[in-house]
């Protein structure tokens, strides 16, 4: 083998299909675990992975990545960057680690499922490396977050989040279970690696690494770049699978899987990433708005990927483009109000200078969102604590788990998207979430949001403090306004517009 060129032996080495003699194909690759599309092993032999990687090459490359990331961290350990960083950037770090680390670990199990149950040898090969990628991502990010626990207890949520009943953790678990744990390997390859990783996380990590470098946070920038280069490779698993499915007449089923996963990913993406870009990133370091980022990378790149495969844009595409204008502004306002329920300190991000920037990027922002922040600022200046702190939870969607909020005042977007089944009413944030529910109600029936649990008496006492206790977020971990409302005093009647 050592004397041969890799191209001469690679396909033979990775083609591990065999003719079973003591078990049937169905027993080895049951449909519910392997392929809900019903393709045969022979049909899956056409799968051709875009990255031809051997174990030796993989280990060599990954060891260099780790050496680079840990070396930069060690070199900058005494720089005190975090202590001097803007409070908004500190919050972005806390949010990222808490939201991502254990999702990466869940992705280990997802990739391992494809490595075992995928019918295509190439997919099993790529997923094997993918599972090692995700384990590395979880471990290295947990390590970097752990070093910051001495700075703030909130960094402990890097490992704590998904072991709690926090509203974000409930939504995140529902999301990853729907896309990965409750799907067969073929469907999961589309939902996880194509719709989520290629459509969102790969591009997000590129942008996050660039933002970190602009902030001077070279430790985090190198860490995220190290993760992103892995994402770029295993995010291609689903593209090759889609080509096989389309060639075998499964375009419609594949299209539906893409549309479900893309929308579910978008709802979480806009809830966390949107506010990070438009409100938490220091104004002097913003190089583009969330809308500009989405239009340049998510919309353009995702549409190009769909067109290259001969697929259609999702049926809700125009609705999706409409939500780019307002969903994350609503999400940010709600998270700021519910700040004691999250593990980071969300900056309001609405000083006169920041409002001018938001108005420039989103014409009409002051007439819609600015009016709401004017009221918040007035209550903050008057020390009306009950008016600037959560007194209740917003209605949460029974599919995505995020708020059902829309655009207030002019052009109010909130709709009455509900459904009755199994003797109860379900609430949805949008037509796509209701459509997802209607496709397979049995997937989502019985799932209780935090609001369902509160109204059902599962949270006792049914107070804000009772909710904190239920979610496991203790004093010292709960988010607060990092500027102590100083921004509100900049919004006098003469300056707020």
FENHU-V803633 format. One record per residue. OMEGA is omega in whole degrees, 0 to 359 (none if undefined). Layout:
OMEGA + OMEGA
//
This chain:
184 + 182 + 181 + 170 + 183 + 181 + 182 + 184 + 188 + 184 + 179 + 184 + 184 + 179 + 185 + 175 + 180 + 178 + 183 + 179 + 185 + 177 + 180 + 177 + 181 + 178 + 181 + 181 + 180 + 185 + 185 + 178 + 189 + 192 + 178 + 181 + 175 + 178 + 180 + 176 + 180 + 179 + 181 + 178 + 178 + 180 + 181 + 183 + 183 + 180 + 178 + 186 + 172 + 181 + 180 + 180 + 182 + 182 + 181 + 182 + 183 + 180 + 178 + 178 + 180 + 181 + 180 + 183 + 181 + 179 + 178 + 179 + 181 + 182 + 184 + 186 + 183 + 184 + 182 + 181 + 185 + 182 + 183 + 184 + 175 + 183 + 177 + 179 + 175 + 180 + 177 + 179 + 180 + 179 + 183 + 184 + 181 + 183 + 193 + 193 + 183 + 169 + 176 + 180 + 175 + 179 + 174 + 181 + 179 + 179 + 179 + 177 + 176 + 181 + 180 + 193 + 177 + 181 + 181 + 179 + 179 + 178 + 178 + 180 + 180 + 182 + 176 + 176 + 179 + 179 + 176 + 175 + 186 + 176 + 177 + 181 + 180 + 185 + 184 + 179 + 174 + 180 + 181 + 179 + 182 + 180 + 182 + 179 + 178 + 178 + 182 + 177 + 183 + 178 + 177 + 179 + 173 + 179 + 187 + 193 + 189 + 171 + 182 + 174 + 174 + 184 + 179 + 179 + 178 + 179 + 181 + 178 + 179 + 181 + 184 + 177 + 181 + 183 + 190 + 190 + 182 + 182 + 174 + 186 + 182 + 179 + 180 + 180 + 178 + 185 + 184 + 190 + 181 + 186 + 183 + 188 + 179 + 183 + 187 + 194 + 179 + 180 + 179 + 181 + 176 + 180 + 181 + 178 + 179 + 178 + 179 + 179 + 177 + 179 + 184 + 179 + 186 + 176 + 181 + 179 + 179 + 178 + 183 + 176 + 178 + 178 + 186 + 180 + 173 + 180 + 181 + 180 + 188 + 174 + 180 + 180 + 184 + 180 + 179 + 178 + 180 + 179 + 178 + 182 + 180 + 180 + 181 + 171 + 182 + 184 + 184 + 180 + 178 + 179 + 180 + 179 + 178 + 185 + 177 + 185 + 182 + 181 + 180 + 178 + 180 + 182 + 178 + 181 + 183 + 181 + 184 + 185 + 180 + 177 + 180 + 184 + 189 + 185 + 185 + 179 + 180 + 186 + 183 + 182 + 181 + 178 + 173 + 179 + 175 + 179 + 180 + 178 + 181 + 183 + 182 + 187 + 185 + 184 + 184 + 184 + 181 + 178 + 178 + 179 + 178 + 181 + 179 + 181 + 183 + 179 + 181 + 172 + 181 + 183 + 183 + 189 + 180 + 176 + 178 + 180 + 177 + 183 + 178 + 183 + 192 + 187 + 186 + 174 + 176 + 180 + 180 + 180 + 180 + 179 + 178 + 178 + 182 + 189 + 180 + 179 + 180 + 187 + 174 + 183 + 185 + 174 + 177 + 177 + 184 + 171 + 179 + 180 + 179 + 177 + 178 + 178 + 180 + 178 + 178 + 183 + 181 + 183 + 183 + 181 + 183 + 181 + 181 + 185 + 180 + 179 + 178 + 179 + 175 + 180 + 178 + 181 + 179 + 178 + 179 + 180 + 181 + 179 + 176 + 186 + 182 + 181 + 181 + 179 + 184 + 174 + 180 + 176 + 172 + 175 + 182 + 181 + 180 + 173 + 185 + 178 + 178 + 186 + 178 + 182 + 177 + 179 + 182 + 172 + 184 + 178 + 182 + 187 + 184 + 179 + 181 + 181 + 181 + 178 + 177 + 176 + 183 + 173 + 179 + 179 + 177 + 181 + 183 + 182 + 191 + 174 + 178 + 179 + 176 + 178 + 178 + 179 + 184 + 179 + 182 + 182 + 182 + 178 + 190 + 177 + 179 + 177 + 182 + 173 + 177 + 178 + 177 + 182 + 179 + 181 + 180 + 178 + 180 + 179 + 186 + 4 + 182 + 180 + 177 + 179 + 176 + 177 + 177 + 181 + 181 + 181 + 177 + 181 + 190 + 173 + 184 + 177 + 186 + 180 + 178 + 175 + 187 + 181 + 180 + 176 + 180 + 178 + 183 + 182 + 174 + 184 + 174 + 179 + 182 + 185 + 189 + 180 + none
//
